[in-house]
Each structure stands twice: as structure tokens, then as C-alpha cells.
């Protein structure tokens, strides 16, 4: 069979219902990693669903236990030749809370439901649907080539990504030799848009910053004490405004990345951030001045207020509150100095008259990015263009966070992420879904990539 035949074969898996049946079975596993009562489901997803699927393709498989007692890992390997390229594929089978009862028309999050171009279900976009696409495309190539691939493949599937991949670095460090590969080819997160295939090389990092103002216990009558008691909510709002202004621009240089290089600007020159009709419109005059929307989203840092609390908004009393709290998040790109973020914010607030604001930092994700000189970038982009007829958007990193640093920094391999979802997929929320049109295109893209990988006589 030809490359074109193989791509058609992969896409037929969607039209025939074969792929949807597979995905429906996988969505039915209630693999909520944040729920300790679902530990058995995390294991069953690997042992009862994925291990048989890999064994049917002649992969050897083994379970790796979590050092922290969390969900296990699945390692699957298929080897043909020591001289052929070896690709490592990553995915995660855990999901966030199902949020049953909050979905449109009371849809069951653990059952896939097709409505028009959308397929609803928890994990359809993040990440069961995405690694299922990659597995199906791999199977199509193997069948087209008479049971061979022309390259070696390793999969690592984790069950703790939604709780921050707590021991993935430790596991990969320990399995460094087992996971040795020439390339990571994985899928997670959204495309730039539903219409445009996307390749991203890494991810932004993230740090949660907690600001707390604790002045006194309880509230005090605003008529009797207003004007003579310091208000923690007012202090907190002013402190935040000294960090990020009313147009979302960061005020503290220590939180900003290095200036954008000409190379990054060139990479993003043809990238247009254009929401779909049912996605929120971009805000006018918001974010760092002098940057395009793509540069703000994929090449710059942002400081966002995630939550604020003071008093009781549901039952407001005529009282000055005694406490106020906020949680902010710094999203940052490679090159940002983040080791002393809390100290830098604390010093900034002290200098501006806010010594009463307590500062702490938690939940860190590292920023990482494959070197822009990697030959795998053009190879991957050209394969996608050949399959779809579209020039993919090539992003230095995507806006969210992934454990990409495990692969770039620990395993020392280039990372090519080809996402199969889109920004409006409602991942981590009720109504999570994938688009069937994107899924069909994605099956073709991955079949084309795996076919082209089998054509290489040696790694790039």
C-alpha cells in the first residue's frame, strides 16, 4: 500500500465506527486521578484496556509502579532494528473530575455522545482521544506494511498528569535506558485552531503565587470603624495592581522574560490567534504592548489573577473584613528566571508599602522547549503539510504546561507535539469534546508521520 492508501485506511477507522468504539470503551473508565477512590480504575485502564491493545500490535508491555503510590505507568515497546529510528510516544489516561450533572442536556461524562461534529465525554480531548488517535494511526501503518513499521516505538502512558505528574521525572530518570529514543512524538493540548494543524516544541511553565493579608480576626462594623481600620481587601487590590495593571501588563521586570529574539518573532509571524464563533473574542488593548496576540500567548509571560476572596460575597455584611487572599499564576517561557519569584514579589511589595502582604509560591511547572535548530522540526512540519495540504502552525511552545521538561532535560530528546484538540474543547470543564472533523484529519496526519518515519534509514 502507498502512503496515500495508508492515510485513507487510518481515516476509515473513524468512518467505520472502529475508532469511536475504542474511544467509548476508554472513556467509560472513570480514571479521575484527583479522586483516591478511583485508584483501581487507573490501574484497570492500563491492564484491561491498553495492554491488550498494545499486545495485539506485538508490543511487549510492563507496568511500572508509582514511587509515590499514585497511579501506575505503562511502558510498551516494539523493536525492529537497532539502526532504525526510535520514537517515544507519551500520553496520559487519567482525567479530571467528571462533573456529572453539570453537562449540557445532562450528558453522562463517562459515555461518549455524538451531537453533530462533536463527540462528548470526559477524556475525549484530554487525553484518551489523543493517544487513541496515535495508537490507531500506528496500527493502520503496521497493517499497511504487512505487520512491520520500519522503525522502533516506545510508549509511556502515565496516570497522574492531572495531579501534576508528581513522580514522572523520577520514573523517567530511573528508566533512562529503557526510554532512550531519537524523538518524542506526542499529542496533548489544543491546536492553534480547529482549521490549522499545529506543531509545538515545548510549553510554558507555571507558578501559583499566594497573596494573603491577615490583619485581624472577624469583621468590624463599617459605620463604626470605616476610615480608621485598614481594609485588607483594599490593600490586597492595591498590591495586585502594583504587579499587573488594569490592562494585564506586568509591572515587575523580575517576572518578565528576556526580550523576544528575531527567530521567535519569525516563527510566529504567520500565526494568527483567531477564536471560533463559540469561543471568547480576544480583548482589545490587553496584554504587553508591542506584541502580537501570538507573541503574547506563546512567547511572553503573563500574570493572571485566578481567584480572590474577602468577606462573604453571598451574604455580604456591613463590615470591614479582617482578611483577604488571592491566588495568582505566572505563566512563563524558557529563559525566565523563576528561582526566586516569591522573594522578588515580596521585595517589590515591601518597597511599595505593602509589608503586610504575605507571599508564597506553590505548584510549579517547568518551561521547556526543543532547540529551534533541530532537524526534526522541518521534517515533522513537512510531513503534516504533505498530508493535509496546509502549512502547520509551528509554535516554539504552547501556552499551557506539560511535563515536556522530563523529555528535553532528563531524557535529552527533541520533542514534537502534534495536538488533536482545539481551544474550545472544554477540557477540564463540563461538555469536554473533540471535533470529528479534526479527529479524521488527525488520524491522517499521524498515519503520514508514522509512514514517513518508516521511510528513514537512520535517525535525523
MITORDO-445935 format. One record per residue: residue in three letters; x, y, z of N, C-alpha, C in turn. Coordinates in steps of 0.1 Angstrom, whole numbers. Example, Ala and Ser with C-alpha at 12.3 -4.5 7.8 and 13.67 -1.06 7.14 Angstrom:
REM residues 2
 residuo   n.X   n.Y   n.Z  ca.X  ca.Y  ca.Z   c.X   c.Y   c.Z
     ALA   132   -57    78   123   -45    78   132   -33    78
     SER   128   -22    71   137   -11    71   129     0    79
//
This chain:
REM residues 460
 residuo   n.X   n.Y   n.Z  ca.X  ca.Y  ca.Z   c.X   c.Y   c.Z
     UNK     8   -12     0     0     0     0     9    13     0
     UNK     4    23    -6    11    36    -6     8    44     6
     UNK    16    55     7    13    65    18    -1    70    18
     UNK    -6    73     6   -20    78     4   -30    67     9
     UNK   -28    55     5   -36    44     9   -37    42    24
     UNK   -25    44    30   -24    42    45   -31    53    52
     UNK   -30    65    48   -37    76    54   -52    74    53
     UNK   -57    70    41   -71    67    39   -76    55    48
     UNK   -67    45    50   -70    34    59   -72    39    73
     UNK   -63    48    78   -65    53    91   -77    61    93
     UNK   -81    69    83   -93    77    84  -106    69    83
     UNK  -105    58    76  -116    49    76  -120    43    89
     UNK  -110    42    98  -113    37   112  -123    46   119
     UNK  -123    59   116  -133    68   121  -147    65   115
     UNK  -147    65   102  -160    64    94  -167    51    97
     UNK  -159    40    99  -164    27   101  -170    25   115
     UNK  -166    34   124  -170    33   138  -160    25   147
     UNK  -150    20   141  -140    12   148  -133    21   159
     UNK  -129    33   155  -122    42   164  -131    47   175
     UNK  -144    50   171  -153    55   181  -156    44   192
     UNK  -157    32   187  -159    21   197  -148    20   207
     UNK  -136    21   202  -124    20   211  -124    32   221
     UNK  -127    44   216  -126    55   224  -138    55   235
     UNK  -149    50   231  -160    48   240  -157    39   252
     UNK  -150    28   249  -146    19   259  -136    26   269
     UNK  -127    34   264  -117    40   272  -123    52   280
     UNK  -132    59   275  -139    70   282  -147    64   294
     UNK  -152    52   293  -160    46   303  -152    43   316
     UNK  -139    42   315  -131    41   327  -130    54   334
     UNK  -135    54   347  -136    67   354  -123    70   361
     UNK  -113    74   353   -99    75   357   -96    89   363
     UNK  -103    93   373  -101   106   380   -89   105   389
     UNK   -78   110   386   -66   108   394   -66   117   407
     UNK   -75   127   407   -76   135   419   -86   129   429
     UNK   -92   117   426  -101   110   434   -95    97   439
     UNK   -91    97   452   -84    85   457   -92    72   456
     UNK  -106    73   455  -114    62   453  -114    55   440
     UNK  -107    62   430  -106    57   416   -93    50   413
     UNK   -85    47   423   -72    41   421   -73    28   413
     UNK   -83    20   415   -85     7   408   -88    10   393
     UNK   -95    21   390   -98    24   376   -86    28   369
     UNK   -77    35   376   -64    40   369   -56    27   365
     UNK   -56    17   373   -48     5   370   -55    -3   359
     UNK   -68    -4   360   -76   -12   351   -75    -6   337
     UNK   -75     7   336   -73    13   322   -61     8   315
     UNK   -50     6   323   -38     2   317   -38   -14   314
     UNK   -42   -21   325   -41   -36   324   -52   -42   315
     UNK   -65   -36   316   -76   -42   309   -78   -37   295
     UNK   -74   -24   293   -77   -18   280   -64   -16   272
     UNK   -54    -9   277   -43    -6   268   -33   -18   266
     UNK   -30   -25   276   -21   -37   275   -26   -46   264
     UNK   -38   -50   263   -43   -59   252   -42   -52   239
     UNK   -44   -39   238   -43   -32   225   -29   -32   220
     UNK   -19   -30   229    -5   -30   225    -1   -44   222
     UNK    -5   -54   229    -1   -68   226    -6   -72   213
     UNK   -17   -67   209   -23   -71   196   -14   -65   184
     UNK    -6   -55   187     4   -50   177    18   -55   180
     UNK    19   -66   188    32   -72   190    41   -64   199
     UNK    36   -55   207    44   -48   217    46   -56   229
     UNK    57   -55   235    59   -60   249    55   -49   258
     UNK    49   -53   269    44   -43   279    48   -47   293
     UNK    49   -36   301    50   -39   316    45   -27   323
     UNK    40   -29   335    36   -19   344    47   -14   353
     UNK    48    -1   355    58     5   364    50    11   376
     UNK    53     7   388    46    12   399    51    26   402
     UNK    42    35   407    45    48   411    53    48   424
     UNK    64    55   425    72    55   437    64    62   448
     UNK    55    71   444    47    78   454    33    72   458
     UNK    31    60   452    19    53   455     7    58   447
     UNK     9    65   436    -1    71   428    -4    61   417
     UNK   -11    65   406   -14    56   395    -1    51   389
     UNK    -2    38   384    10    32   377    12    38   363
     UNK    23    33   358    27    37   344    27    25   335
     UNK    24    27   322    26    16   313    37    19   303
     UNK    46     9   302    57    10   293    55    -1   282
     UNK    54     4   269    52    -6   258    63    -4   248
     UNK    68   -15   242    79   -13   233    77   -23   221
     UNK    81   -18   209    81   -26   197    94   -23   190
     UNK   102   -33   188   116   -31   182   117   -39   169
     UNK   123   -33   159   125   -40   146   140   -40   143
     UNK   147   -29   145   161   -28   141   169   -18   149
     UNK   181   -22   152   190   -13   160   194     0   152
     UNK   193    -1   139   198    10   131   186    19   127
     UNK   174    15   129   162    23   125   160    33   136
     UNK   153    44   133   149    54   143   140    48   153
     UNK   141    54   165   132    50   176   125    62   181
     UNK   111    61   181   103    72   185    96    68   199
     UNK    96    78   208    89    76   221    76    84   220
     UNK    65    78   224    52    84   224    47    85   238
     UNK    42    96   242    37    99   256    22   101   255
     UNK    15    97   266     1   100   267    -3    98   282
     UNK   -14   103   286   -19   101   299   -34    96   299
     UNK   -37    86   307   -50    81   308   -59    86   319
     UNK   -53    94   328   -61   100   339   -68   112   334
     UNK   -79   116   341   -87   127   337   -90   135   350
     UNK   -96   147   348  -101   155   359  -115   150   363
     UNK  -120   156   373  -133   152   379  -144   152   367
     UNK  -152   142   367  -162   141   357  -173   152   357
     UNK  -175   158   368  -185   169   369  -199   164   365
     UNK  -203   152   369  -216   147   365  -227   156   370
     UNK  -237   158   361  -248   166   364  -246   181   360
     UNK  -234   184   355  -232   198   350  -231   199   335
     UNK  -232   188   328  -231   188   314  -244   192   307
     UNK  -242   196   294  -254   200   287  -264   188   285
     UNK  -276   191   286  -287   181   285  -284   169   294
     UNK  -277   171   305  -274   161   315  -266   149   309
     UNK  -257   152   299  -250   141   293  -241   134   304
     UNK  -239   121   302  -231   113   311  -217   115   307
     UNK  -208   120   316  -194   122   312  -186   109   309
     UNK  -192    98   313  -185    85   311  -190    77   300
     UNK  -198    84   291  -203    77   279  -201    87   268
     UNK  -195    83   257  -194    92   245  -207    94   239
     UNK  -210   107   235  -222   111   229  -219   120   217
     UNK  -224   116   205  -221   124   193  -233   133   191
     UNK  -230   146   189  -240   156   186  -234   164   175
     UNK  -238   162   162  -232   169   151  -218   165   149
     UNK  -209   175   149  -195   173   147  -187   171   160
     UNK  -195   171   171  -188   169   184  -190   156   190
     UNK  -180   151   196  -181   138   204  -178   142   218
     UNK  -188   141   227  -187   145   241  -182   133   250
     UNK  -176   136   261  -172   126   270  -159   130   277
     UNK  -158   127   290  -146   131   298  -134   123   293
     UNK  -124   130   288  -111   124   283  -111   123   268
     UNK  -122   127   261  -122   127   247  -111   136   241
     UNK  -109   147   247   -98   157   243   -86   155   251
     UNK   -87   152   264   -76   153   273   -76   140   282
     UNK   -69   130   279   -60   128   267   -63   115   260
     UNK   -74   108   264   -77    95   259   -79    95   244
     UNK   -86   105   239   -88   106   225   -75   108   217
     UNK   -66   116   223   -54   120   216   -44   108   215
     UNK   -42   101   226   -33    89   224   -40    78   217
     UNK   -53    77   217   -60    67   209   -59    70   194
     UNK   -59    82   190   -56    86   176   -42    81   172
     UNK   -32    83   181   -19    79   177   -17    64   176
     UNK   -24    57   185   -23    42   185   -30    37   173
     UNK   -42    43   169   -49    38   158   -41    40   145
     UNK   -35    52   144   -27    55   132   -15    46   131
     UNK    -9    43   142     2    33   142    -2    20   137
     UNK   -14    15   142   -19     2   137   -22     2   122
     UNK   -27    13   117   -30    14   103   -17    13    94
     UNK    -7    19    99     6    18    92    12     4    92
     UNK    11    -2   104    16   -16   105     8   -25    96
     UNK    -5   -24    96   -13   -32    87   -10   -30    73
     UNK    -8   -17    69    -5   -14    55     9   -20    51
     UNK    18   -21    60    31   -26    57    33   -41    60
     UNK    22   -48    61    23   -62    63    28   -67    77
     UNK    25   -59    87    30   -63   100    43   -57   105
     UNK    48   -48    97    61   -41   100    58   -26   100
     UNK    68   -19   107    67    -4   107    78     3   100
     UNK    90    -3   101   102     3    96   110    12   106
     UNK   105    12   119   111    20   129   107    13   143
     UNK   114    18   153   111    12   167   102    22   174
     UNK    94    17   183    84    25   190    84    22   205
     UNK    84    32   213    82    30   228    70    40   232
     UNK    62    35   240    51    43   246    53    44   261
     UNK    51    55   267    49    57   282    36    64   284
     UNK    27    57   291    14    62   295    14    64   310
     UNK    11    76   314    10    78   329    -4    80   333
     UNK    -6    79   346   -20    80   351   -20    91   362
     UNK   -11   101   361   -11   112   371    -8   126   366
     UNK   -11   128   353    -8   141   347   -17   151   353
     UNK   -29   148   356   -38   158   361   -36   162   376
     UNK   -26   155   382   -22   159   396    -8   164   395
     UNK    -3   168   383    10   174   382    21   164   379
     UNK    18   152   374    29   142   371    39   142   383
     UNK    35   138   395    43   140   407    56   132   406
     UNK    56   120   400    69   112   400    73   108   386
     UNK    67   115   376    72   112   362    87   114   361
     UNK    92   126   366   107   128   365   115   116   371
     UNK   111   112   383   118   101   390   117    88   382
     UNK   105    85   377   104    73   369   112    73   356
     UNK   112    84   349   120    85   337   135    85   339
     UNK   139    91   350   153    91   354   157    76   356
     UNK   149    69   363   152    55   366   152    46   354
     UNK   143    50   344   142    42   332   148    49   320
     UNK   159    57   322   165    64   312   169    55   300
     UNK   175    44   303   179    35   292   168    29   285
     UNK   157    25   292   145    19   286   138    29   277
     UNK   139    42   280   131    52   273   140    59   262
     UNK   152    54   260   161    61   251   155    61   237
     UNK   155    73   231   148    74   217   155    86   210
     UNK   151    86   197   157    97   189   147   109   188
     UNK   135   107   192   124   117   191   113   114   200
     UNK   107   124   206    94   123   212    83   128   203
     UNK    73   120   200    62   124   191    50   122   199
     UNK    43   132   204    32   131   213    21   141   210
     UNK    10   139   217    -2   147   214    -9   150   227
     UNK   -10   163   229   -18   168   241   -21   183   238
     UNK   -30   189   246   -33   203   244   -40   205   231
     UNK   -44   218   229   -51   222   216   -42   226   205
     UNK   -47   225   193   -42   232   181   -43   247   183
     UNK   -37   254   174   -39   268   173   -53   271   170
     UNK   -59   264   161   -74   265   158   -78   252   152
     UNK   -91   250   151   -96   237   146   -92   236   131
     UNK   -91   247   124   -88   246   110   -73   244   107
     UNK   -64   247   116   -50   247   113   -42   236   121
     UNK   -36   226   114   -28   217   121   -16   225   128
     UNK   -12   219   139    -2   227   147     9   217   152
     UNK    21   223   153    32   216   159    38   225   169
     UNK    39   221   181    46   229   191    58   221   198
     UNK    68   229   202    81   223   206    83   222   221
     UNK    74   227   228    75   227   243    64   234   249
     UNK    66   239   261    55   245   269    59   256   278
     UNK    50   265   281    53   275   292    53   268   305
     UNK    60   274   315    59   269   328    49   277   336
     UNK    46   273   348    36   279   356    40   279   371
     UNK    37   290   378    39   291   393    27   297   399
     UNK    21   291   409    10   298   416    16   306   427
     UNK    11   318   428    16   328   438     4   331   447
     UNK     6   329   460    -5   332   470    -2   345   477
     UNK   -11   354   478   -10   367   485   -21   367   496
     UNK   -16   369   508   -26   369   519   -23   381   528
     UNK   -34   388   532   -34   399   541   -43   395   553
     UNK   -36   393   564   -43   389   577   -41   400   587
     UNK   -51   408   589   -49   420   598   -56   417   612
     UNK   -67   410   612   -74   408   625   -84   397   623
     UNK   -89   393   635  -100   382   634  -113   389   632
     UNK  -122   383   624  -135   388   622  -137   401   616
     UNK  -149   405   613  -152   418   607  -156   428   617
     UNK  -155   441   613  -159   452   622  -168   462   615
     UNK  -178   466   621  -189   474   615  -183   486   607
     UNK  -187   487   594  -181   497   585  -185   511   589
     UNK  -196   513   596  -200   526   600  -193   530   613
     UNK  -190   521   622  -183   525   634  -168   525   632
     UNK  -163   518   622  -148   517   621  -143   521   607
     UNK  -152   524   598  -147   528   585  -139   541   585
     UNK  -128   541   579  -119   553   579  -108   552   589
     UNK  -109   543   599   -99   542   609   -93   528   610
     UNK   -99   518   604   -93   505   603   -88   502   589
     UNK   -76   497   587   -71   493   574   -79   482   569
     UNK   -83   482   556   -91   472   550   -82   463   542
     UNK   -81   450   546   -72   441   539   -76   439   524
     UNK   -89   440   521   -93   438   507   -87   449   498
     UNK   -88   462   504   -83   473   496   -68   472   495
     UNK   -61   468   505   -47   466   505   -43   456   495
     UNK   -50   445   495   -47   434   485   -49   438   471
     UNK   -60   445   468   -63   450   455   -52   460   450
     UNK   -48   468   459   -37   478   455   -24   471   453
     UNK   -21   461   461    -9   453   459    -8   446   446
     UNK   -20   440   442   -21   433   429   -19   443   418
     UNK   -25   455   419   -24   465   409    -9   469   407
     UNK    -1   468   417    13   472   416    21   461   408
     UNK    15   449   407    21   438   400    17   437   386
     UNK     4   439   383    -2   438   370   -13   449   369
     UNK   -12   457   358   -21   469   357   -34   465   351
     UNK   -42   475   349   -56   473   345   -57   468   331
     UNK   -46   467   324   -47   462   310   -39   449   309
     UNK   -36   443   321   -30   430   321   -15   430   318
     UNK    -8   442   320     6   443   317    14   442   330
     UNK    24   433   330    32   431   343    40   443   345
     UNK    41   447   358    48   459   363    61   456   369
     UNK    64   443   372    76   439   378    86   433   368
     UNK    97   439   365   106   434   355   111   420   358
     UNK   112   417   371   117   404   375   108   392   370
     UNK    96   395   367    87   385   363    86   384   347
     UNK    93   392   341    93   392   326   104   383   320
     UNK   101   378   308   111   370   301   122   379   294
     UNK   132   373   289   142   380   281   134   386   269
     UNK   140   396   262   134   402   250   132   391   240
     UNK   122   392   232   119   382   221   130   383   211
     UNK   135   371   207   146   371   196   139   372   183
     UNK   147   376   173   142   377   159   137   364   154
     UNK   144   353   159   140   340   155   126   336   160
     UNK   123   339   172   110   336   178    99   344   171
     UNK   102   357   168    93   365   161    90   360   147
     UNK   101   355   140    99   350   127    90   337   127
     UNK    93   329   137    85   316   138    70   319   140
     UNK    67   330   147    53   333   150    47   343   140
     UNK    54   347   130    50   358   121    37   354   114
     UNK    35   342   110    23   338   103    12   331   112
     UNK    14   332   125     5   326   134    -6   336   138
     UNK   -18   333   135   -29   342   138   -38   335   149
     UNK   -40   342   160   -49   337   171   -63   342   167
     UNK   -71   333   162   -84   337   157   -95   327   163
     UNK  -101   331   174  -111   322   181  -123   319   171
     UNK  -129   307   174  -141   304   167  -153   311   172
     UNK  -164   310   165  -176   318   169  -181   315   183
     UNK  -179   303   188  -184   299   201  -173   300   212
     UNK  -161   306   208  -151   309   218  -150   324   221
     UNK  -144   327   232  -144   341   236  -136   350   226
     UNK  -140   362   223  -133   371   215  -121   376   222
     UNK  -110   379   215   -98   385   221  -101   399   226
     UNK   -96   402   237   -98   415   243   -89   426   237
     UNK   -95   437   234   -88   448   228   -79   454   238
     UNK   -67   459   234   -58   466   243   -55   459   256
     UNK   -53   446   255   -50   438   267   -36   431   265
     UNK   -28   431   275   -15   424   275    -4   434   271
     UNK     8   428   270    21   435   268    20   443   255
     UNK    24   456   256    24   464   244    35   460   234
     UNK    32   463   221    42   460   211    43   445   207
     UNK    34   437   212    35   423   208    22   419   201
     UNK    23   409   192    11   404   185     4   394   195
     UNK    -8   391   192   -15   381   201    -8   368   202
     UNK    -2   363   191     6   351   191    18   352   200
     UNK    25   364   199    37   366   208    33   366   222
     UNK    22   373   225    18   373   239    14   359   245
     UNK     8   351   237     3   338   241    14   328   241
     UNK    23   328   232    33   317   230    47   321   233
     UNK    50   334   235    64   338   236    66   348   248
     UNK    56   351   256    57   360   266    52   355   279
     UNK    54   362   290    49   358   303    36   365   306
     UNK    28   359   314    16   366   319    14   363   334
     UNK     8   373   340     5   372   355   -10   373   356
     UNK   -17   362   359   -32   362   359   -37   361   374
     UNK   -47   368   377   -54   366   390   -64   354   388
     UNK   -62   343   395   -71   332   394   -83   332   403
     UNK   -80   338   415   -91   338   425   -88   349   435
     UNK   -99   355   441   -98   365   452  -109   362   462
     UNK  -106   365   474  -116   363   485  -114   372   496
     UNK  -125   378   501  -126   386   513  -140   388   517
     UNK  -143   386   529  -157   387   534  -165   375   528
     UNK  -178   377   526  -187   367   521  -196   374   510
     UNK  -192   371   498  -199   378   487  -214   373   486
     UNK  -217   361   491  -231   356   490  -240   363   501
     UNK  -234   365   513  -241   371   524  -233   383   529
     UNK  -233   393   521  -224   405   525  -229   412   537
     UNK  -220   414   546  -223   421   559  -217   436   558
     UNK  -223   445   565  -217   459   565  -206   459   575
     UNK  -195   452   571  -184   451   580  -171   451   572
     UNK  -160   457   578  -147   456   572  -141   443   575
     UNK  -138   435   565  -132   422   567  -119   422   574
     UNK  -115   411   580  -102   411   587   -92   405   578
     UNK   -96   398   568   -86   390   559   -90   392   545
     UNK   -80   390   536   -82   389   522   -71   381   516
     UNK   -74   373   506   -65   364   499   -67   364   484
     UNK   -56   361   477   -57   359   463   -47   349   458
     UNK   -50   342   447   -41   333   441   -39   338   427
     UNK   -26   341   423   -22   345   410   -14   334   404
     UNK   -13   335   391    -4   325   384     5   332   374
     UNK    18   329   375    27   333   365    29   322   355
     UNK    26   325   342    29   316   331    42   322   325
     UNK    52   313   323    65   319   318    71   310   308
     UNK    79   316   299    86   309   288   101   306   292
     UNK   107   298   284   121   294   286   129   307   287
     UNK   139   307   296   148   319   298   144   328   309
     UNK   132   326   315   127   334   326   134   329   339
     UNK   139   338   347   145   334   360   134   333   371
     UNK   131   321   375   120   319   384   123   313   397
     UNK   136   311   400   140   305   412   136   313   425
     UNK   136   326   423   133   335   435   121   344   432
     UNK   111   338   426    99   346   423    92   352   435
     UNK    90   343   445    83   348   457    91   359   464
     UNK   105   358   465   113   368   471   112   381   463
     UNK   112   380   450   112   392   441    99   399   444
     UNK    88   392   444    75   398   447    74   404   461
     UNK    79   397   470    79   402   484    87   415   485
     UNK    99   416   479   107   428   480   100   439   473
     UNK    94   436   461    86   447   454    75   452   462
     UNK    67   444   469    56   448   477    61   456   489
     UNK    71   452   496    77   459   507    81   473   503
     UNK    88   474   491    92   487   487    81   497   483
     UNK    69   491   481    58   500   477    48   501   489
     UNK    52   498   501    44   500   512    34   489   516
     UNK    37   477   511    28   466   514    35   454   522
     UNK    42   458   533    49   447   540    39   437   547
     UNK    27   441   548    17   432   555    12   421   546
     UNK    16   421   533    11   411   523    21   399   524
     UNK    15   388   528    23   375   528    24   369   515
     UNK    36   365   510    38   359   497    43   345   498
     UNK    37   336   490    43   322   489    40   317   475
     UNK    48   308   471    47   302   458    45   287   458
     UNK    36   281   450    34   267   450    31   262   436
     UNK    30   249   434    25   243   422    34   248   410
     UNK    46   244   409    55   248   399    55   238   387
     UNK    54   244   375    57   236   363    68   242   355
     UNK    77   234   350    89   240   343    85   244   329
     UNK    92   254   324    92   258   310   102   250   302
     UNK    99   246   290   109   238   282   106   240   268
     UNK   116   237   259   115   239   245   126   232   238
     UNK   122   225   227   132   219   218   140   230   211
     UNK   153   227   209   162   237   202   156   239   188
     UNK   155   252   184   149   256   171   158   251   159
     UNK   170   246   162   179   241   152   176   226   149
     UNK   167   220   156   165   205   154   160   202   140
     UNK   166   193   133   161   189   120   147   182   120
     UNK   143   177   132   130   171   133   119   181   131
     UNK   121   194   133   111   204   132   106   205   117
     UNK   115   207   108   111   208    94   106   195    89
     UNK   112   184    94   107   171    89    93   169    93
     UNK    89   172   106    76   170   110    66   179   103
     UNK    70   192   102    61   202    96    59   198    81
     UNK    69   193    74    67   189    60    58   177    59
     UNK    59   168    68    51   156    67    36   160    69
     UNK    33   169    78    20   174    81    15   181    68
     UNK    23   190    63    19   197    51    16   188    39
     UNK    24   177    37    22   168    27     9   160    28
     UNK     5   157    41    -7   150    43   -20   159    41
     UNK   -19   171    46   -31   180    47   -32   190    36
     UNK   -20   193    30   -20   204    21   -20   218    28
     UNK   -18   218    41   -18   230    49    -4   232    55
     UNK     1   244    56    13   246    63     9   247    78
     UNK    15   238    86    11   238   100    16   250   108
     UNK     9   255   118    15   265   127    26   258   135
     UNK    38   264   135    49   259   143    51   268   154
     UNK    48   264   166    49   272   178    61   268   187
     UNK    69   278   191    80   275   200    76   267   212
     UNK    64   271   217    58   263   228    43   267   228
     UNK    35   259   235    21   263   235    19   270   249
     UNK     7   276   251     5   285   262     4   278   275
     UNK     0   265   276    -2   258   288    11   251   293
     UNK     9   241   302    20   234   308    18   219   306
     UNK    29   213   303    30   198   302    44   194   308
     UNK    45   181   311    58   176   316    69   175   305
     UNK    69   184   296    79   183   285    93   183   290
     UNK    96   190   301   110   191   306   116   177   309
     UNK   107   168   313   112   154   315   118   148   303
     UNK   113   151   291   119   146   279   130   154   274
     UNK   129   167   275   140   175   269   152   176   279
     UNK   150   176   292   161   178   302   166   166   308
     UNK   157   156   310   162   143   316   166   133   305
     UNK   157   131   296   159   121   285   167   127   274
     UNK   168   140   273   176   147   263   172   143   249
     UNK   159   144   246   155   141   232   146   152   227
     UNK   147   155   214   138   166   209   123   162   210
     UNK   115   171   212   101   169   214    92   176   203
     UNK    84   168   196    75   173   186    61   170   191
     UNK    53   180   195    39   178   199    30   182   188
     UNK    21   172   184    11   174   174    -3   172   180
     UNK    -9   183   185   -22   182   192   -33   179   183
     UNK   -43   172   188   -55   168   181   -68   174   186
     UNK   -67   183   195   -79   190   200   -79   205   195
     UNK   -88   213   201   -88   227   196   -92   235   209
     UNK   -90   249   208   -91   257   220  -105   256   227
     UNK  -115   254   219  -129   254   225  -134   240   230
     UNK  -125   231   233  -129   217   235  -134   215   249
     UNK  -134   225   258  -139   224   272  -132   214   280
     UNK  -119   211   278  -112   202   287  -112   208   301
     UNK  -112   200   311  -112   204   325  -125   210   329
     UNK  -136   209   321  -148   216   323  -160   206   319
     UNK  -172   209   323  -183   202   317  -183   203   301
     UNK  -189   193   294  -190   194   280  -177   192   272
     UNK  -167   185   278  -155   182   271  -158   174   258
     UNK  -151   177   247  -154   171   235  -143   172   225
     UNK  -143   164   215  -134   165   203  -143   168   191
     UNK  -137   173   181  -144   175   168  -141   163   159
     UNK  -151   157   153  -149   146   145  -141   150   132
     UNK  -143   162   127  -135   166   115  -121   167   119
     UNK  -117   172   130  -103   173   134   -98   159   137
     UNK  -106   150   143  -101   137   145   -98   129   133
     UNK  -106   131   122  -103   125   110   -90   130   104
     UNK   -89   143   104   -76   149    99   -64   144   107
     UNK   -66   143   120   -55   139   129   -51   124   126
     UNK   -60   116   124   -57   102   121   -48   101   108
     UNK   -52   110    98   -43   110    86   -30   116    89
     UNK   -29   127    97   -16   133   100    -7   123   107
     UNK   -12   116   117    -3   107   124     1    95   115
     UNK    -9    90   107    -5    79    98     6    84    88
     UNK     5    96    83    15   101    75    29   103    82
     UNK    29   107    94    41   109   102    47    95   104
     UNK    39    85   108    45    72   111    50    65    98
     UNK    43    68    87    47    62    74    61    68    70
     UNK    62    82    72    74    88    68    86    84    77
     UNK    83    82    90    93    77    99    99    64    95
     UNK    90    55    90    94    42    85   102    43    72
     UNK   102    54    65   110    56    53   124    61    56
     UNK   127    65    68   140    69    72   149    57    74
     UNK   161    57    69   170    46    71   178    48    84
     UNK   178    60    89   185    62   101   179    75   107
     UNK   181    77   120   176    89   127   182   102   120
     UNK   174   113   121   180   126   116   191   130   125
//
